[in-house]
Amino acid sequence: MTDLASTTAALAGLGLPHAVHAHAAADSFRAWADTVAAARPAGVAAVAPTKTLVLAPKRGTPALVVALDSTEFSIGALGKALGLKDARAASDDAVRALLRVDKLDATPFALANVADKSAVTVVVDRNVIEFNGHLAFRAFGADKSLLVEASHFKAFLDAQLGSFEPKDFAALLAGGAAPAPAPAAKAKKEASDEKEVLIGLTVKKNEDFPTWYSQVLLRTEMLEYYDISGCYIIRPWAYNIWKRIQQFFGPEIEELGVEDCYFPMFIPEKNLTKEKDHIEGFSPEVAWVTRAGQSDLAEPIAVRPTSETVMYPYYASWIRSHRDLPLRLNQWCNVVRWEFKHPQPFLRTREFLWQEGHTAFATKEEADVEVRQILELYRRVYEEVLAVPVVPGRKSEKEKFAGGLYTTTVEGFIPTTGRAIQGATSHCLGQNFSKMFKILMENDEGKRVNIWQNSWGLTTRTIGVMVMVHGDDKGLVLPPRVASIQAIVIPVGITAKTTEAERNALYAKAEEIVATLKKTGVRAKSDNRDNYSPGYKYNHWELRGVPLRLEVGPKDVAKNETRSVRRDNGVAAQLSLATLAEEVPALLQRIQDDMYAKAKAERDSRVVRLESWDKFVETLNNKCLVLAPWCEEVSCEEDVKERSANSAQGDEPVDDKAPSMGAKTLCIPFEQPAGGVKKGAKCFACDRKAVSYTLWGRSY
C-alpha cells in the first residue's frame, strides 16, 4: 500500500467502508490535525485525527504505535512502559525500510506492506478502538485524509494481525514499565529470535528487491540507519571494503604522480558562486551553515558538495609558471549533497565518502591522457577488485559534469532491477575553472595563459553496487579481494560424547589452519564459539558473504584434510592440509574470477542492440539496456526520456535524482560495435544523422 489508491482498494477488498476527505493543504502534521478536526465533511458526526509513530528500541523489534492526536505522552515514557529499551522515534530511512512508505505517510495501513508481521510490534491505544465515530489518517498528501470508522479499523487490524489487544495508554503510563514476559513466553520469543537469525533474510532478492537490499545491509552489520534521513553509519564489515578499495587505488595514483592532501569542508559563498554552470548544477544540493551558536553568520558557508571551488583559489596562488605543472592532488574525504526525497543506502545518500582528484596541466593533451588513465583505474576497481563488470565511455552533453568540458564514466548494471548505475567519473574541466579562478601560468614563450584541469571521483557507492550485483537469497556474496575474512574455519563433528581433550584438539587444529593461511596472506579466522552449532555458524558466515568455509572434524583430521565450501556457488571439495597454503589462495582467485565472469555474462545478456525506436521501451521494460545509433543531440535525448517515461509501467518515486523511469544516455562506449555506425545511418529516435552507438537505460 504505497499510495492512496492501493490503500482504499485493499479496504474495499475487505468490505470495509471508508471515505477520502479533501481539504485545504496542510504543511505539517500539526496543521493537518487541526484542519481535519475543524472541518469534518458533511454527514460525518465526529472525526478524530490519529497519529502513527514508529519507535525504534536500542535492541529488538520496532513498534508501530497508533493513538488519537489528543492523547498526550512522551516517546521515552511510552517506550519505557512498553518495555522498549532506549526507544526513540525511528528515522525516515528506518520507517521506509520497515513499512515501505515515507515517515510522513506512515499509517497502520502500511502493515499490508510488511510480509513478516513478527518484524514489527503493533501497539494501539484503546481510545482509538473505542472512539464513537470516524478516525482520520493522513492520506499520502497534504490535502487529503482517509476516514474509517473505529470498528472498521479494528477489523482491518484483525485481518492483518490475526488478532490483537489494544493497550490502555493511561494505565500503562501510570504504571511504569510493562510486566516482564512469563518464562514460557520468553522461551518462545528466544526460539523465534534464533529462527530469525538462522533464516537470515525473510524475502527473496527477485521478489522484493528493496526490502532484500535493506535486510542484507542491516543483518550483515554493514550499515545502521541514523537519525538524519539520508545519512548512515558505515559499520566495520562495510568500511573494510572501502579500505581495500583505497589500498588498491591509492598506490596506483601515487605511481602516476598524484599526492594526497586535505582541504576544509566549508566553502565561502563567493567562491561557490564564481562558476555559473557549476553552481547551477549543484545549487539544489548544497547544504548551508547560517548560524554559529546563537549568532547569524555574516556570510553563509556551504558544506562542500565537491571541492573545485574550495581548492582552485589556492591553485591560482600556487601556479605561476609551466614549471609548477603538473599539479596533481587527491583527497579522501566526505561530501554533502542534500536535495532529494528518496535516499538509498550507499547509492543516494546525503553524506558520502569518496576520493576526489584535482589536477592541473599545461596542455589539453596532458589532461586528456590523465582522464583516460584514471578511468582505467576505476574500471579496474570495479572489475578486478569488486568483480563487477562496467562499460567505460563518454557522457553525453546533457549528462556531463556541470561546468566541465567533457566527462568520462564507467557504468554498472543491476540485473535484478534492470537499472544502470554510474560507477565513477573522470572529467576534463578544460579551461572553464581556470578562467573563473584566474589560474594562469607563464608558458615557455613568456605569455600568461590559462591552465587545463581535470577532476575525478570514486565513492562508497561502490559498496552498494557490489552488494546488489553479487548478493543472493542467503545474503552477501563477497569477492575475496575485499572480504575482511576470506576463509572461515569451523570445527565440526563435536557431539555429547566428545571429550574436552578431543574438543580442544579440534579447536587447536582450526587455529593451526588459520595460522598456516595467514602466513600465505589469506585473511582467515576460526569460529570456535562453543555455544552455537555448526549449522548456525554456517548461516552466520554465509549471510555475511565470507568467500570460503573450511570445515574440520575428527574424520578430516584423521585424513589430514579439510572440507571446503565456496560461498559463491556452494561447491564443496576436500582439500589436503599438506597443500593448503597453495590450494586456498588459488581457490580464492578462482572464486574472484568466476564471480566476475558470472556477472559479466549476465550483464552482456541484457545489452540489446536496436537500430530503430521499435521495441525500445519494451526492451527497457524487460530489464535490459539498449545499444543504439544516436545523433548525440541534447533535444533528442530529452525527447527519448519523455517518450520512454510516458510508456513506462509502474509507480516510482519522482524527484530529480530519483531512479529514472525514463531512459537516459548512460555513456557513448569507447568500444563501439565492429565497423561503427554505418554510412548514412539514422538516429534510432529521430531523423538526424547517427554519430555513435550509445548505451541507453533506466538508471539509479
NUSE-921193 format. One line per field, with one value per residue (C-alpha): residue number from 1; residue in three letters; z, y, x negated. Coordinates in steps of 0.25 Angstrom, whole numbers, plus 2048, in hexadecimal, padded with zeros to 3 digits. Example, Ala and Ser with C-alpha at 12.3 -4.5 7.8 and 13.67 -1.06 7.14 Angstrom:
<rs>
pos: 1|2
code: ALA|SER
Z: 81F|81D
Y: 7EE|7FC
X: 7CF|7C9
</rs>
This chain:
<rs>
pos: 1|2|3|4|5|6|7|8|9|10|11|12|13|14|15|16|17|18|19|20|21|22|23|24|25|26|27|28|29|30|31|32|33|34|35|36|37|38|39|40|41|42|43|44|45|46|47|48|49|50|51|52|53|54|55|56|57|58|59|60|61|62|63|64|65|66|67|68|69|70|71|72|73|74|75|76|77|78|79|80|81|82|83|84|85|86|87|88|89|90|91|92|93|94|95|96|97|98|99|100|101|102|103|104|105|106|107|108|109|110|111|112|113|114|115|116|117|118|119|120|121|122|123|124|125|126|127|128|129|130|131|132|133|134|135|136|137|138|139|140|141|142|143|144|145|146|147|148|149|150|151|152|153|154|155|156|157|158|159|160|161|162|163|164|165|166|167|168|169|170|171|172|173|174|175|176|177|178|179|180|181|182|183|184|185|186|187|188|189|190|191|192|193|194|195|196|197|198|199|200|201|202|203|204|205|206|207|208|209|210|211|212|213|214|215|216|217|218|219|220|221|222|223|224|225|226|227|228|229|230|231|232|233|234|235|236|237|238|239|240|241|242|243|244|245|246|247|248|249|250|251|252|253|254|255|256|257|258|259|260|261|262|263|264|265|266|267|268|269|270|271|272|273|274|275|276|277|278|279|280|281|282|283|284|285|286|287|288|289|290|291|292|293|294|295|296|297|298|299|300|301|302|303|304|305|306|307|308|309|310|311|312|313|314|315|316|317|318|319|320|321|322|323|324|325|326|327|328|329|330|331|332|333|334|335|336|337|338|339|340|341|342|343|344|345|346|347|348|349|350|351|352|353|354|355|356|357|358|359|360|361|362|363|364|365|366|367|368|369|370|371|372|373|374|375|376|377|378|379|380|381|382|383|384|385|386|387|388|389|390|391|392|393|394|395|396|397|398|399|400|401|402|403|404|405|406|407|408|409|410|411|412|413|414|415|416|417|418|419|420|421|422|423|424|425|426|427|428|429|430|431|432|433|434|435|436|437|438|439|440|441|442|443|444|445|446|447|448|449|450|451|452|453|454|455|456|457|458|459|460|461|462|463|464|465|466|467|468|469|470|471|472|473|474|475|476|477|478|479|480|481|482|483|484|485|486|487|488|489|490|491|492|493|494|495|496|497|498|499|500|501|502|503|504|505|506|507|508|509|510|511|512|513|514|515|516|517|518|519|520|521|522|523|524|525|526|527|528|529|530|531|532|533|534|535|536|537|538|539|540|541|542|543|544|545|546|547|548|549|550|551|552|553|554|555|556|557|558|559|560|561|562|563|564|565|566|567|568|569|570|571|572|573|574|575|576|577|578|579|580|581|582|583|584|585|586|587|588|589|590|591|592|593|594|595|596|597|598|599|600|601|602|603|604|605|606|607|608|609|610|611|612|613|614|615|616|617|618|619|620|621|622|623|624|625|626|627|628|629|630|631|632|633|634|635|636|637|638|639|640|641|642|643|644|645|646|647|648|649|650|651|652|653|654|655|656|657|658|659|660|661|662|663|664|665|666|667|668|669|670|671|672|673|674|675|676|677|678|679|680|681|682|683|684|685|686|687|688|689|690|691|692|693|694|695|696|697|698|699|700
code: MET|THR|ASP|LEU|ALA|SER|THR|THR|ALA|ALA|LEU|ALA|GLY|LEU|GLY|LEU|PRO|HIS|ALA|VAL|HIS|ALA|HIS|ALA|ALA|ALA|ASP|SER|PHE|ARG|ALA|TRP|ALA|ASP|THR|VAL|ALA|ALA|ALA|ARG|PRO|ALA|GLY|VAL|ALA|ALA|VAL|ALA|PRO|THR|LYS|THR|LEU|VAL|LEU|ALA|PRO|LYS|ARG|GLY|THR|PRO|ALA|LEU|VAL|VAL|ALA|LEU|ASP|SER|THR|GLU|PHE|SER|ILE|GLY|ALA|LEU|GLY|LYS|ALA|LEU|GLY|LEU|LYS|ASP|ALA|ARG|ALA|ALA|SER|ASP|ASP|ALA|VAL|ARG|ALA|LEU|LEU|ARG|VAL|ASP|LYS|LEU|ASP|ALA|THR|PRO|PHE|ALA|LEU|ALA|ASN|VAL|ALA|ASP|LYS|SER|ALA|VAL|THR|VAL|VAL|VAL|ASP|ARG|ASN|VAL|ILE|GLU|PHE|ASN|GLY|HIS|LEU|ALA|PHE|ARG|ALA|PHE|GLY|ALA|ASP|LYS|SER|LEU|LEU|VAL|GLU|ALA|SER|HIS|PHE|LYS|ALA|PHE|LEU|ASP|ALA|GLN|LEU|GLY|SER|PHE|GLU|PRO|LYS|ASP|PHE|ALA|ALA|LEU|LEU|ALA|GLY|GLY|ALA|ALA|PRO|ALA|PRO|ALA|PRO|ALA|ALA|LYS|ALA|LYS|LYS|GLU|ALA|SER|ASP|GLU|LYS|GLU|VAL|LEU|ILE|GLY|LEU|THR|VAL|LYS|LYS|ASN|GLU|ASP|PHE|PRO|THR|TRP|TYR|SER|GLN|VAL|LEU|LEU|ARG|THR|GLU|MET|LEU|GLU|TYR|TYR|ASP|ILE|SER|GLY|CYS|TYR|ILE|ILE|ARG|PRO|TRP|ALA|TYR|ASN|ILE|TRP|LYS|ARG|ILE|GLN|GLN|PHE|PHE|GLY|PRO|GLU|ILE|GLU|GLU|LEU|GLY|VAL|GLU|ASP|CYS|TYR|PHE|PRO|MET|PHE|ILE|PRO|GLU|LYS|ASN|LEU|THR|LYS|GLU|LYS|ASP|HIS|ILE|GLU|GLY|PHE|SER|PRO|GLU|VAL|ALA|TRP|VAL|THR|ARG|ALA|GLY|GLN|SER|ASP|LEU|ALA|GLU|PRO|ILE|ALA|VAL|ARG|PRO|THR|SER|GLU|THR|VAL|MET|TYR|PRO|TYR|TYR|ALA|SER|TRP|ILE|ARG|SER|HIS|ARG|ASP|LEU|PRO|LEU|ARG|LEU|ASN|GLN|TRP|CYS|ASN|VAL|VAL|ARG|TRP|GLU|PHE|LYS|HIS|PRO|GLN|PRO|PHE|LEU|ARG|THR|ARG|GLU|PHE|LEU|TRP|GLN|GLU|GLY|HIS|THR|ALA|PHE|ALA|THR|LYS|GLU|GLU|ALA|ASP|VAL|GLU|VAL|ARG|GLN|ILE|LEU|GLU|LEU|TYR|ARG|ARG|VAL|TYR|GLU|GLU|VAL|LEU|ALA|VAL|PRO|VAL|VAL|PRO|GLY|ARG|LYS|SER|GLU|LYS|GLU|LYS|PHE|ALA|GLY|GLY|LEU|TYR|THR|THR|THR|VAL|GLU|GLY|PHE|ILE|PRO|THR|THR|GLY|ARG|ALA|ILE|GLN|GLY|ALA|THR|SER|HIS|CYS|LEU|GLY|GLN|ASN|PHE|SER|LYS|MET|PHE|LYS|ILE|LEU|MET|GLU|ASN|ASP|GLU|GLY|LYS|ARG|VAL|ASN|ILE|TRP|GLN|ASN|SER|TRP|GLY|LEU|THR|THR|ARG|THR|ILE|GLY|VAL|MET|VAL|MET|VAL|HIS|GLY|ASP|ASP|LYS|GLY|LEU|VAL|LEU|PRO|PRO|ARG|VAL|ALA|SER|ILE|GLN|ALA|ILE|VAL|ILE|PRO|VAL|GLY|ILE|THR|ALA|LYS|THR|THR|GLU|ALA|GLU|ARG|ASN|ALA|LEU|TYR|ALA|LYS|ALA|GLU|GLU|ILE|VAL|ALA|THR|LEU|LYS|LYS|THR|GLY|VAL|ARG|ALA|LYS|SER|ASP|ASN|ARG|ASP|ASN|TYR|SER|PRO|GLY|TYR|LYS|TYR|ASN|HIS|TRP|GLU|LEU|ARG|GLY|VAL|PRO|LEU|ARG|LEU|GLU|VAL|GLY|PRO|LYS|ASP|VAL|ALA|LYS|ASN|GLU|THR|ARG|SER|VAL|ARG|ARG|ASP|ASN|GLY|VAL|ALA|ALA|GLN|LEU|SER|LEU|ALA|THR|LEU|ALA|GLU|GLU|VAL|PRO|ALA|LEU|LEU|GLN|ARG|ILE|GLN|ASP|ASP|MET|TYR|ALA|LYS|ALA|LYS|ALA|GLU|ARG|ASP|SER|ARG|VAL|VAL|ARG|LEU|GLU|SER|TRP|ASP|LYS|PHE|VAL|GLU|THR|LEU|ASN|ASN|LYS|CYS|LEU|VAL|LEU|ALA|PRO|TRP|CYS|GLU|GLU|VAL|SER|CYS|GLU|GLU|ASP|VAL|LYS|GLU|ARG|SER|ALA|ASN|SER|ALA|GLN|GLY|ASP|GLU|PRO|VAL|ASP|ASP|LYS|ALA|PRO|SER|MET|GLY|ALA|LYS|THR|LEU|CYS|ILE|PRO|PHE|GLU|GLN|PRO|ALA|GLY|GLY|VAL|LYS|LYS|GLY|ALA|LYS|CYS|PHE|ALA|CYS|ASP|ARG|LYS|ALA|VAL|SER|TYR|THR|LEU|TRP|GLY|ARG|SER|TYR
Z: 800|7FB|7F7|7FA|7EE|7F3|801|7FE|7F5|800|809|7FF|7FD|80B|80A|814|811|811|80B|805|80A|802|80A|80A|809|816|816|823|82B|836|82B|825|832|835|827|828|836|831|824|824|817|816|81C|826|834|83B|836|83E|838|83B|83C|838|83D|83B|847|846|852|854|852|84E|845|841|846|83D|847|844|84D|84C|849|856|85E|865|868|866|85E|869|873|86A|865|874|877|86B|86F|863|867|864|85A|851|844|838|82D|820|81A|824|822|813|815|81E|818|80A|80C|80F|81E|81C|815|81F|824|829|81B|817|81F|812|80C|818|813|821|82B|836|831|838|845|843|84F|84E|859|85E|85C|84D|84C|856|84E|84A|83C|831|832|829|823|81B|80D|805|803|80A|805|807|813|814|81D|823|82E|83A|839|82B|82E|839|82E|825|831|833|825|825|832|835|842|84B|858|859|865|86F|86E|87A|883|87C|87E|88D|890|88A|883|87D|885|881|878|87E|87D|872|86A|86C|867|85B|857|859|84F|846|846|844|838|832|833|82D|822|81F|815|814|806|7F9|7F0|7E4|7EB|7F4|7F0|7F8|805|802|800|80D|815|80F|813|821|824|820|828|81C|820|82A|828|82E|834|828|81B|810|81A|81E|828|820|829|828|81F|814|818|816|807|805|80C|801|7F6|7FC|7FD|7EE|7E9|7F2|7ED|7DF|7DE|7E6|7DB|7D1|7DA|7E2|7F0|7FB|803|80A|809|812|810|811|805|805|7FD|7F4|7F0|7ED|7E4|7DB|7D1|7CC|7C5|7D1|7DB|7D3|7D2|7E1|7E8|7EB|7F3|7FB|80A|810|81E|822|831|83C|84A|84B|841|832|829|821|815|813|812|809|80C|801|7F6|7EF|7F0|7E3|7EA|7F7|7F0|7E4|7EA|7F0|7E3|7DE|7E8|7E7|7D8|7D2|7C6|7BE|7C7|7D2|7CA|7CA|7D8|7DB|7E9|7EF|7FC|803|80A|80B|804|806|7FB|801|7F8|7F5|7FB|7FA|7FF|7FD|805|7FE|7F1|7F4|802|807|80C|806|806|7F9|7F3|7EA|7E2|7DC|7D3|7CA|7BD|7B3|7A7|7A3|79E|7AC|7B2|7A8|7AB|7BA|7B8|7B2|7BC|7C7|7C1|7BE|7CD|7D0|7C7|7CE|7DB|7D7|7CE|7D5|7E4|7E5|7D9|7D3|7C4|7BF|7B2|7B0|7A7|7A6|7AC|7A3|7A3|7AB|7B5|7B7|7C3|7C5|7C1|7BB|7AC|7AB|7B5|7B4|7BC|7C0|7C0|7C8|7C7|7D1|7CB|7D5|7D3|7C4|7C8|7C5|7CF|7CD|7D3|7D3|7CA|7C5|7C0|7B7|7BC|7B1|7B4|7BA|7C8|7C6|7BF|7CA|7D5|7CD|7CD|7C4|7C0|7B9|7AD|7A7|79E|7AA|7A7|7B2|7AF|7B5|7BA|7B7|7C2|7C6|7D1|7D4|7DF|7E5|7F1|7FB|7F0|7EC|7F8|7F5|7E6|7EB|7F5|7EA|7DF|7E7|7F3|7F3|7FC|807|808|804|7FA|7FC|7F1|7F8|7F5|7FE|809|817|819|80D|813|820|827|82E|837|835|83A|849|850|85E|85E|85A|866|86A|865|857|856|85A|850|845|849|849|83B|836|83B|835|827|829|82D|820|817|81E|81A|80B|80C|80E|817|81F|82D|835|83B|848|84F|857|859|84B|842|835|82D|834|831|822|821|829|81F|813|816|817|80A|80E|801|807|812|817|820|828|830|837|829|822|82C|82A|81B|81C|815|816|80F|807|803|7F9|7FD|7EE|7E9|7F5|7EE|7F9|7F8|801|802|807|813|80E|802|808|807|7F7|7F5|7FD|7F6|7E9|7EC|7F1|7E4|7DC|7E5|7E1|7D2|7D2|7D9|7CE|7C3|7C8|7CA|7BC|7B5|7BC|7B8|7AA|7A8|7AC|7A2|795|788|781|775|776|780|77F|78B|793|79E|79E|79F|7AB|7B2|7B0|7B9|7AE|7A9|79B|792|786|77C|780|77B|789|789|797|791|78D|79A|7A1|797|799|7A9|7A8|79E|7A5|7B3|7AD|7A8|7B5|7BE|7CE|7D9|7DC|7E5|7DD|7E1|7D8|7DE|7E0|7D8|7CA|7C3|7B6|7AE|7AE|7A8|7B1|7A8|79A|79B|798|792|786|77F|773|768|770|76B|75C|752|750|75D|764|773|779|77F|775|766|769|765|76F|775|77E|785|792|79F|7A4|7B0|7BD|7C8|7D7
Y: 800|80A|814|819|811|803|806|809|7FD|7F4|7F9|7F7|7E9|7E6|7EC|7F8|805|811|81F|829|837|842|84F|85B|857|856|857|84F|845|84F|857|84B|846|854|855|847|84A|857|854|846|842|842|836|833|835|834|834|831|833|828|827|81C|81B|810|80E|808|802|800|7F1|7E9|7EB|7F9|7FD|803|80C|811|81B|827|834|839|82E|834|82C|82D|823|820|81D|815|80D|80A|806|7FC|7F6|7FC|7FF|80D|80F|81B|81F|817|81F|821|816|80C|80F|80D|800|7FB|800|804|812|81F|823|82E|823|819|813|806|802|801|7F4|7EE|7F0|7E8|7DA|7D5|7DB|7D6|7E1|7EB|7ED|7F4|7FC|803|80B|806|814|812|806|80B|818|81A|820|821|820|829|825|82D|828|82A|838|846|848|83A|832|823|822|814|811|80B|7FE|7FC|800|7F5|7EB|7EF|7ED|7DF|7DC|7E0|7DA|7CF|7D5|7E0|7E6|7F5|7FC|805|810|818|80B|808|815|816|808|809|7FE|7F3|7E6|7DC|7D1|7C3|7B9|7B1|7BE|7C2|7B4|7B5|7C3|7BE|7B2|7BC|7C5|7B9|7B4|7C2|7C2|7B5|7B8|7C5|7CC|7CC|7D0|7CB|7D4|7D3|7D4|7E1|7E7|7F4|7EC|7E2|7ED|7F3|7E6|7E2|7EF|7EF|7E0|7DE|7EA|7F2|7FF|805|80F|81D|827|831|82C|828|827|819|813|80A|7FF|7F7|7EC|7F6|800|7F6|7F4|803|801|7F6|800|80B|801|7FD|80B|813|80D|80D|81C|81F|817|822|82D|831|835|835|841|847|853|859|854|863|86C|87B|87F|888|87C|873|87D|880|875|877|86A|863|869|867|859|857|862|85A|850|85A|85A|867|86B|878|879|877|875|880|889|88A|889|896|88D|87F|874|868|85A|854|84C|84B|853|85A|868|864|861|869|877|871|86B|879|87D|871|870|87B|874|868|863|862|858|84D|84F|842|842|838|837|82D|834|835|83E|842|843|845|847|83B|833|825|821|813|80E|80F|813|820|826|834|832|828|825|826|829|836|839|847|849|854|853|85C|856|84F|843|840|842|838|82D|82E|82E|820|81B|81E|818|80B|80A|80C|801|7F8|7FC|7F6|7EB|7E6|7E9|7E8|7DE|7E8|7EA|7F8|800|80B|816|825|82C|834|843|843|839|83F|845|853|85D|853|851|842|837|828|81D|80F|80A|7FE|7F5|7EF|7E3|7E1|7EF|7F1|7FE|804|80C|815|80F|81A|826|82D|83B|844|852|859|868|86C|86C|871|87D|87F|87E|885|879|87D|879|87F|876|874|880|889|88A|889|87E|876|868|85B|854|846|841|833|82B|81E|81C|812|80F|804|7FC|7FD|7F9|7ED|7E8|7EA|7E2|7D7|7D5|7C9|7C4|7C0|7CE|7D4|7CD|7D4|7D4|7CE|7DB|7E4|7DA|7DD|7CE|7C5|7B8|7B4|7A7|7A0|793|789|77B|77F|776|774|768|771|773|780|77C|778|785|78D|785|788|797|797|791|79C|7A7|79F|7A0|7AF|7B1|7AA|7B2|7BF|7BD|7BC|7C9|7C3|7CB|7BF|7BD|7B1|7B1|7A9|7AE|7A2|7A8|7A7|79B|799|79C|7A9|7AD|7A9|7B2|7BD|7BE|7BB|7C7|7CF|7CA|7C4|7BE|7B1|7A8|79D|792|78A|77E|771|769|775|775|766|768|775|77C|787|789|796|79C|7A8|7B4|7B8|7AB|7A1|797|78E|787|780|787|781|788|786|78F|799|7A4|7A3|79E|7A8|7B5|7AE|7AB|7B9|7BE|7B5|7BA|7C8|7C5|7BD|7C8|7D2|7C8|7C5|7D4|7D7|7CC|7D1|7E0|7DC|7D4|7E1|7EA|7EA|7F1|7F8|801|808|80C|7FF|7F7|801|803|7F4|7F1|7FA|7F4|7E7|7EC|7ED|7F8|7FD|800|808|812|820|82F|834|840|845|847|839|833|83C|836|828|82A|82F|825|819|81E|820|812|80C|803|804|80E|814|820|82D|837|83C|832|826|819|81D|817|81E|819|821|820|818|81A|81A|80E|80F|801|803|7F7|7F2|7FB|806|80E|80B|816|81D|816|81E|820|816|820|82B|82E|834|82E|824|827|81C|80F|814|80C|80F|80A|80E|811|814
X: 800|7F6|801|80F|816|810|814|822|822|81D|828|833|82E|830|83E|83B|842|839|838|82E|82F|829|826|81C|80E|806|7F7|7F5|7FB|800|806|80D|813|818|81E|825|82A|830|836|83D|845|854|85B|850|853|846|837|82B|81D|813|804|7FC|7ED|7E3|7DA|7CC|7C7|7B8|7B9|7C5|7D1|7D6|7E4|7EF|7F7|805|80C|816|810|816|80F|802|7F6|7E7|7DF|7D6|7E1|7E9|7DD|7D9|7E8|7E7|7DA|7D3|7C4|7C0|7CB|7CB|7D2|7CE|7C6|7CC|7C4|7C7|7D6|7D5|7CD|7D8|7E5|7E0|7E6|7E1|7E1|7EB|7F4|7F3|801|805|80A|7FB|7FB|800|7F2|7EC|7EA|7E5|7EE|7E5|7DB|7E4|7EC|7F9|7FE|80C|811|81F|825|823|82B|836|838|846|844|83A|82B|823|816|80D|80F|802|802|805|813|81A|81E|823|82F|832|83C|835|83C|837|829|829|82E|822|818|81F|81D|80E|80A|814|818|812|816|816|80E|813|808|80D|80B|7FE|7F8|7FD|7F8|7EA|7E3|7EB|7EA|7DF|7E4|7E7|7DC|7E4|7E6|7D7|7D3|7DC|7D6|7C8|7CB|7D1|7C5|7BC|7C4|7C4|7B5|7B3|7BD|7B5|7BD|7CC|7CE|7C8|7C0|7C8|7D6|7D3|7C6|7C7|7CA|7C0|7B5|7B9|7B8|7AB|7A5|7AB|7AA|79B|798|793|79B|7A4|7AF|7AC|7B6|7B4|7BA|7B0|7A5|7A0|796|78C|788|77B|780|782|778|76D|771|76F|761|75E|762|759|74E|74F|752|748|73B|740|742|735|72E|734|72E|73B|739|743|747|753|75B|766|774|77A|77B|77D|78A|782|779|785|78C|780|782|791|793|78C|795|7A1|79F|79D|7A5|7B1|7A8|79F|7A1|79E|799|7A0|79F|794|799|7A4|79E|7A0|794|790|78F|796|78C|78E|78B|783|78B|77E|771|76E|771|76A|75D|75C|75A|74D|749|749|73F|736|735|72C|725|725|71A|724|72C|732|738|73F|747|751|758|760|76C|77B|784|793|79E|7AB|7B7|7BE|7CA|7C7|7B9|7B4|7A8|79B|7A2|7A8|7A4|7A3|795|78C|77D|775|767|766|75B|758|74D|747|73F|738|73F|74C|745|73F|74D|753|749|74B|75B|759|74F|758|764|75C|759|767|76A|760|766|774|76F|762|765|775|777|782|782|783|783|779|77E|780|78C|796|796|7A3|79D|78F|789|78F|784|77B|776|779|77C|778|77E|77F|78D|792|79F|7A8|7AF|7BA|7C0|7BB|7B5|7A7|79F|794|788|77D|77A|76D|76F|767|76B|764|760|76E|76A|75C|763|76C|762|757|74D|743|735|729|726|718|71B|71D|72C|737|741|74B|748|750|757|75D|765|769|770|774|77E|783|78E|784|789|798|795|78D|798|7A3|79B|796|79F|7A9|7B5|7AB|7A5|798|78E|781|776|769|761|76A|76E|76A|76A|766|767|76F|76A|775|773|77E|781|782|78C|791|786|77B|771|76C|75E|763|76B|75F|756|760|760|751|751|75B|751|745|74C|74F|740|73C|745|741|733|737|73E|74C|755|75A|762|767|774|772|77F|784|792|796|798|790|79D|79F|791|793|79F|798|78C|794|79D|790|78B|77D|778|773|777|76D|773|76A|76F|769|76A|764|758|756|755|74D|758|762|76F|770|77D|77E|788|78A|78F|790|786|77F|772|767|75A|74D|748|73A|73C|746|73C|73C|74B|752|74C|74E|75D|75F|75A|764|76F|76B|76A|777|77F|77B|77D|78B|78F|789|791|79E|79B|798|7A4|7AC|7A6|7AF|7AB|7B6|7B5|7C3|7CD|7D5|7D5|7CC|7D6|7DA|7CB|7C9|7D6|7CF|7C4|7BA|7B0|7B1|7A5|7AA|7A5|7A7|7A5|79F|7A9|7AE|7BC|7BD|7B8|7C3|7CD|7C9|7CA|7D8|7DD|7D8|7DD|7EB|7EB|7E4|7EC|7EC|7EC|7DF|7DA|7D9|7CF|7C3|7B9|7C3|7C1|7C5|7D1|7CE|7C2|7B5|7A8|79E|792|78D|784|775|776|780|786|77E|77E|785|791|793|792|7A0|7A6|7B0|7B2|7BB|7C4|7C5|7C1|7B4|7A7|7A2|794|791|797|79B|79F|7AD|7B5|7BD|7B3|7B1
</rs>
